[in-house]
Amino acid sequence: MINVALLSRWHVHANDYEKEIRENENFSVQVIWDEEAERGSKWAEELGVRFEQDLQKVLTDSSIDAVVVNTPTSMHKEVILAAAKNHKHIFTEKVLAFSLEDCQEIYQAVEEHGVKLVVSLPRLTKDYYLYAQKVVDEGLLGTLTMIRCRLAHNGAVPVNQETSGWLPERFFDKELCGGGSLIDLGAHPIYLTNRLAGPVSALHARLQQTKQLGVDDSAVVLLEYTSGALGVIETSFLSQSSPFQLELYGTHGTLLIEDEEIRLLKDGGVMSIEKLDSLPMPIEQWGALIKNDKPSTITKEDVVNLTVINEAAALSHQRKCRVEIKDILGESDE
């Protein structure tokens, strides 16, 4: 049994991860810590476990094997480094950190102390993504020339007489979150297109504050890939009834995914599609990694590249210009 400490209920997915852990026979929740003691103690009472206000006591507790980090993103580096140094395995919500430098520091600590880290990038486990990857890998589209991915919801749209939507106000705090719709919801299109289209050479981003919430509530990123393909990422907190869309266009075909519907268009018709099974969810993969050293399909490269694109997009918006990825990576032309 892997004894787990839940570190914070700040993120909206904290309850989801607790449920996945509760339903997994490999895990047992033993203790709750939260940077807001009242919130944490209430959660601990709901779950029937103890609450500990001192994070260091949690991390130095030899009976705790692993931690789930759902703190504000601004606290990720501090909390994860402390967990790694105390030899606790780590699961955390995306994004791992705000900068490439911080990601590298975290991974260095994880490797140095021999702990297992998995970041929740759940759409890389989904059947539609696996099908899209198979189509690309088998060359069924010919040369990929364009990719588009859109994920948006109505989280910042006012409900009834309220002034805000169902997203908590803390999700509009730039200091805590590092940004708005792109760094949060746009993370999914970023890591999906990173996998499917390959390395990005440059991008141009617009992070829009339509409602002046303090962070972007809608965003668009135009990407240039080293392969020569182009990409478009779209996201928003202000979209009602917006389906998830993933589109790949190539010289020999087109793949269109909208929510659960998948269409592969070739030679003027629709090809039949063989259904693929989804992979285990990230938490389940984390458990298998801890117990059996079975590698997660969510890689360090996936996690780091997500932060790199976010860094470049924020810089592009700030400077109102195209940004080359080598500038983020610190690479020269020589």
C-alpha positions as CSV (number, residue, x, y, z in Angstrom):
1,M,0.0,0.0,0.0
2,I,1.3,3.5,-0.9
3,N,0.5,5.9,1.9
4,V,-0.4,9.3,0.4
5,A,-0.5,12.9,1.8
6,L,-2.8,15.3,-0.1
7,L,-1.1,18.7,-0.3
8,S,-3.7,21.4,-0.7
9,R,-7.3,21.6,-2.1
10,W,-6.5,24.8,-4.0
11,H,-6.8,23.3,-7.5
12,V,-10.3,22.5,-8.9
13,H,-9.1,19.0,-9.7
14,A,-8.0,18.2,-6.2
15,N,-11.3,16.3,-5.4
16,D,-11.0,14.4,-8.7
17,Y,-7.5,13.1,-7.7
18,E,-8.7,12.2,-4.2
19,K,-11.5,10.1,-5.8
20,E,-9.1,8.4,-8.2
21,I,-6.8,7.6,-5.3
22,R,-9.6,6.3,-3.1
23,E,-10.8,4.0,-5.9
24,N,-7.2,2.6,-6.5
25,E,-6.3,-0.4,-4.4
26,N,-2.6,0.6,-4.4
27,F,-3.2,3.9,-2.5
28,S,-4.3,5.0,0.9
29,V,-4.8,8.7,1.9
30,Q,-3.4,9.2,5.4
31,V,-3.1,13.0,5.9
32,I,-4.1,16.4,4.5
33,W,-2.0,19.6,4.5
34,D,-3.2,22.9,3.0
35,E,-1.7,26.3,2.9
36,E,-5.1,27.5,4.1
37,A,-5.6,25.6,7.3
38,E,-9.4,26.0,7.5
39,R,-9.9,24.6,4.0
40,G,-7.5,21.7,4.7
41,S,-9.0,20.8,8.1
42,K,-12.5,20.7,6.5
43,W,-11.3,18.4,3.8
44,A,-9.6,16.1,6.3
45,E,-12.8,15.9,8.3
46,E,-14.8,15.0,5.2
47,L,-12.3,12.2,4.4
48,G,-12.0,11.0,7.9
49,V,-8.2,11.5,8.0
50,R,-5.9,13.7,10.1
51,F,-5.0,17.3,9.2
52,E,-1.5,18.5,9.7
53,Q,-0.8,22.3,9.5
54,D,3.0,21.9,9.4
55,L,4.1,20.8,5.9
56,Q,7.6,19.8,7.2
57,K,6.0,17.4,9.6
58,V,4.1,15.8,6.7
59,L,7.2,15.5,4.6
60,T,9.4,14.1,7.3
61,D,6.8,11.5,8.3
62,S,8.4,8.1,7.5
63,S,5.0,6.5,7.1
64,I,4.1,8.7,4.1
65,D,5.4,7.4,0.8
66,A,4.0,9.9,-1.7
67,V,2.3,13.3,-2.1
68,V,-0.3,14.7,-4.4
69,V,0.5,18.4,-4.9
70,N,-2.5,20.6,-5.7
71,T,-1.2,23.9,-4.3
72,P,-1.2,27.2,-6.3
73,T,1.1,26.8,-9.2
74,S,3.3,29.5,-7.7
75,M,4.1,27.1,-4.8
76,H,4.8,24.0,-7.0
77,K,8.6,24.5,-7.0
78,E,9.0,25.0,-3.3
79,V,6.7,22.2,-2.3
80,I,7.9,19.7,-4.9
81,L,11.6,20.3,-4.1
82,A,10.9,19.8,-0.4
83,A,9.0,16.6,-1.1
84,A,11.7,15.2,-3.3
85,K,14.4,16.0,-0.7
86,N,12.4,14.0,1.8
87,H,12.1,11.1,-0.7
88,K,8.4,11.3,-1.3
89,H,7.0,10.3,-4.7
90,I,5.1,13.1,-6.4
91,F,2.0,13.6,-8.5
92,T,1.0,17.1,-9.4
93,E,-1.4,19.1,-11.6
94,K,-0.1,20.8,-14.7
95,V,1.8,23.0,-15.2
96,L,4.8,21.7,-13.3
97,A,6.4,25.2,-13.1
98,F,6.4,28.7,-14.7
99,S,9.8,28.5,-16.3
100,L,12.1,26.0,-18.0
101,E,14.8,26.8,-15.4
102,D,12.4,25.8,-12.6
103,C,11.4,22.6,-14.4
104,Q,15.0,21.6,-14.8
105,E,15.7,22.2,-11.1
106,I,12.7,20.1,-10.1
107,Y,13.7,17.2,-12.3
108,Q,17.3,17.4,-11.1
109,A,16.1,17.0,-7.5
110,V,13.7,14.2,-8.5
111,E,16.5,12.3,-10.2
112,E,19.0,13.0,-7.4
113,H,16.7,11.7,-4.7
114,G,15.3,8.8,-6.7
115,V,11.6,9.6,-6.5
116,K,8.9,9.1,-9.0
117,L,7.2,12.2,-10.5
118,V,4.2,12.2,-12.8
119,V,2.4,15.4,-14.0
120,S,-1.3,15.1,-14.9
121,L,-1.5,15.4,-18.7
122,P,-4.6,13.2,-19.0
123,R,-5.5,13.7,-22.6
124,L,-2.3,11.9,-23.7
125,T,-4.0,8.7,-22.4
126,K,-7.3,9.2,-24.3
127,D,-8.3,6.9,-27.2
128,Y,-8.8,9.8,-29.7
129,Y,-5.2,11.1,-29.1
130,L,-3.9,7.5,-29.5
131,Y,-5.7,7.2,-32.8
132,A,-4.4,10.6,-34.0
133,Q,-0.9,9.5,-33.1
134,K,-1.3,6.2,-34.9
135,V,-2.5,8.1,-38.0
136,V,0.5,10.4,-37.9
137,D,3.0,7.6,-37.2
138,E,1.7,5.4,-40.0
139,G,1.8,8.4,-42.5
140,L,-1.9,8.1,-43.4
141,L,-2.1,11.9,-43.8
142,G,1.1,12.1,-45.9
143,T,3.1,15.1,-44.8
144,L,1.4,16.9,-41.9
145,T,0.9,20.6,-43.0
146,M,-1.4,22.0,-40.4
147,I,-2.7,21.1,-36.9
148,R,-5.4,22.9,-34.9
149,C,-6.6,22.2,-31.4
150,R,-9.3,24.0,-29.5
151,L,-10.4,23.4,-25.9
152,A,-12.6,26.0,-24.2
153,H,-15.4,26.3,-21.6
154,N,-17.6,28.8,-19.9
155,G,-15.8,29.0,-16.5
156,A,-15.6,32.8,-16.5
157,V,-19.1,33.4,-17.9
158,P,-21.4,35.0,-15.2
159,V,-24.1,32.7,-13.9
160,N,-27.5,34.1,-13.1
161,Q,-27.0,37.3,-11.2
162,E,-23.5,36.6,-10.1
163,T,-20.5,38.6,-11.5
164,S,-18.3,35.5,-12.3
165,G,-18.6,32.0,-13.5
166,W,-18.0,28.6,-11.9
167,L,-14.2,28.9,-11.8
168,P,-13.1,30.2,-8.4
169,E,-11.7,33.7,-8.3
170,R,-8.3,32.4,-7.3
171,F,-7.9,31.1,-10.9
172,F,-7.7,34.7,-12.1
173,D,-4.8,35.6,-9.8
174,K,-1.8,35.9,-12.0
175,E,0.7,35.7,-9.2
176,L,-0.8,32.3,-8.1
177,C,-1.5,30.9,-11.5
178,G,1.1,32.4,-13.8
179,G,-1.6,33.3,-16.3
180,G,-5.2,32.5,-17.2
181,S,-6.9,30.4,-19.9
182,L,-3.7,29.5,-21.9
183,I,-1.6,28.2,-19.0
184,D,-4.5,26.4,-17.5
185,L,-7.0,25.1,-20.1
186,G,-4.7,25.7,-23.0
187,A,-2.2,23.3,-21.5
188,H,-4.1,20.4,-23.0
189,P,-3.9,21.6,-26.7
190,I,-0.3,22.5,-26.1
191,Y,0.9,19.1,-25.0
192,L,-1.3,17.3,-27.5
193,T,0.0,19.3,-30.5
194,N,3.6,19.1,-29.1
195,R,3.3,15.3,-29.4
196,L,1.6,15.1,-32.7
197,A,3.4,17.8,-34.7
198,G,6.8,17.6,-33.1
199,P,9.3,20.3,-32.2
200,V,8.2,24.0,-32.4
201,S,10.6,26.5,-33.9
202,A,8.7,29.7,-33.3
203,L,5.3,31.1,-32.3
204,H,3.1,34.2,-32.1
205,A,0.6,34.4,-29.3
206,R,-2.3,36.7,-28.3
207,L,-3.6,36.4,-24.7
208,Q,-6.8,38.4,-24.5
209,Q,-8.4,39.9,-21.4
210,T,-11.9,40.4,-22.7
211,K,-13.5,40.8,-19.2
212,Q,-10.4,42.4,-17.6
213,L,-10.1,39.7,-14.9
214,G,-6.4,40.2,-14.4
215,V,-5.4,37.2,-16.6
216,D,-6.2,36.1,-20.2
217,D,-9.7,34.7,-20.5
218,S,-9.2,33.8,-24.2
219,A,-6.0,33.0,-26.1
220,V,-4.7,32.0,-29.6
221,V,-1.3,30.7,-30.4
222,L,0.1,30.4,-34.0
223,L,2.9,27.9,-34.1
224,E,5.7,27.1,-36.6
225,Y,7.1,23.6,-36.5
226,T,10.6,22.5,-37.5
227,S,8.9,20.2,-40.0
228,G,7.5,23.1,-41.8
229,A,3.9,22.6,-40.6
230,L,1.8,25.3,-39.0
231,G,-0.4,25.0,-35.9
232,V,-3.2,26.9,-34.2
233,I,-4.1,26.5,-30.5
234,E,-7.3,28.1,-29.2
235,T,-8.6,28.3,-25.7
236,S,-11.1,30.3,-23.6
237,F,-12.9,30.6,-20.3
238,L,-15.7,32.5,-22.2
239,S,-17.1,29.9,-24.6
240,Q,-20.5,28.4,-24.1
241,S,-21.1,24.9,-25.6
242,S,-17.7,24.8,-27.3
243,P,-16.7,21.2,-28.3
244,F,-13.2,19.9,-28.0
245,Q,-11.7,19.9,-31.5
246,L,-8.4,18.4,-32.8
247,E,-7.8,18.7,-36.6
248,L,-4.8,17.4,-38.6
249,Y,-4.3,18.3,-42.2
250,G,-1.9,16.6,-44.6
251,T,-0.9,16.1,-48.2
252,H,-2.9,12.8,-48.4
253,G,-5.7,13.2,-45.9
254,T,-7.4,15.0,-43.0
255,L,-8.2,13.8,-39.5
256,L,-11.1,15.6,-37.7
257,I,-11.9,14.9,-34.1
258,E,-14.8,16.7,-32.3
259,D,-15.5,15.4,-28.8
260,E,-16.0,11.7,-29.3
261,E,-16.5,11.8,-33.0
262,I,-13.5,10.9,-35.2
263,R,-13.4,11.2,-39.0
264,L,-10.5,10.2,-41.2
265,L,-11.0,11.7,-44.7
266,K,-8.9,10.2,-47.6
267,D,-9.4,10.0,-51.4
268,G,-12.7,11.8,-51.3
269,G,-14.3,9.6,-48.7
270,V,-14.4,8.6,-45.0
271,M,-12.1,5.7,-44.0
272,S,-13.4,3.2,-41.4
273,I,-11.8,3.7,-38.0
274,E,-10.6,0.9,-35.7
275,K,-11.4,1.9,-32.1
276,L,-8.4,2.1,-29.7
277,D,-8.5,1.6,-25.9
278,S,-7.5,4.5,-23.7
279,L,-4.4,4.1,-21.5
280,P,-4.5,4.1,-17.7
281,M,-5.1,7.6,-16.3
282,P,-2.0,9.5,-14.9
283,I,-2.7,8.6,-11.3
284,E,-2.9,4.9,-12.1
285,Q,0.3,5.2,-14.1
286,W,2.0,6.9,-11.1
287,G,1.0,4.0,-8.9
288,A,2.4,1.5,-11.4
289,L,5.6,3.5,-11.6
290,I,6.1,3.5,-7.8
291,K,5.2,-0.1,-7.2
292,N,6.6,-1.8,-10.3
293,D,8.9,0.8,-11.9
294,K,6.6,0.7,-15.0
295,P,7.4,3.8,-17.0
296,S,4.7,6.4,-17.4
297,T,3.6,7.3,-20.9
298,I,3.7,10.9,-19.8
299,T,7.3,11.9,-20.1
300,K,9.7,14.5,-18.8
301,E,9.9,15.9,-22.4
302,D,6.0,16.3,-22.4
303,V,6.1,18.3,-19.2
304,V,9.1,20.5,-20.0
305,N,7.9,21.3,-23.5
306,L,4.5,22.4,-22.1
307,T,6.3,25.0,-19.9
308,V,8.6,26.1,-22.8
309,I,5.6,26.8,-25.0
310,N,3.8,28.7,-22.2
311,E,7.0,30.8,-21.6
312,A,7.3,31.6,-25.3
313,A,3.6,32.5,-25.6
314,A,3.7,34.9,-22.6
315,L,6.9,36.5,-24.0
316,S,5.3,36.8,-27.5
317,H,2.2,38.5,-26.0
318,Q,4.3,40.9,-23.9
319,R,6.5,41.9,-26.7
320,K,3.8,41.7,-29.4
321,C,6.0,39.8,-31.7
322,R,7.1,36.4,-33.0
323,V,9.3,34.4,-30.5
324,E,11.8,31.7,-31.5
325,I,11.9,28.8,-29.2
326,K,15.7,28.7,-29.2
327,D,15.5,32.0,-27.3
328,I,13.7,30.2,-24.5
329,L,16.0,27.3,-24.6
330,G,19.1,29.6,-24.4
331,E,20.4,28.2,-27.7
332,S,22.5,30.3,-30.1
333,D,22.6,30.2,-33.9
334,E,26.2,29.0,-33.9
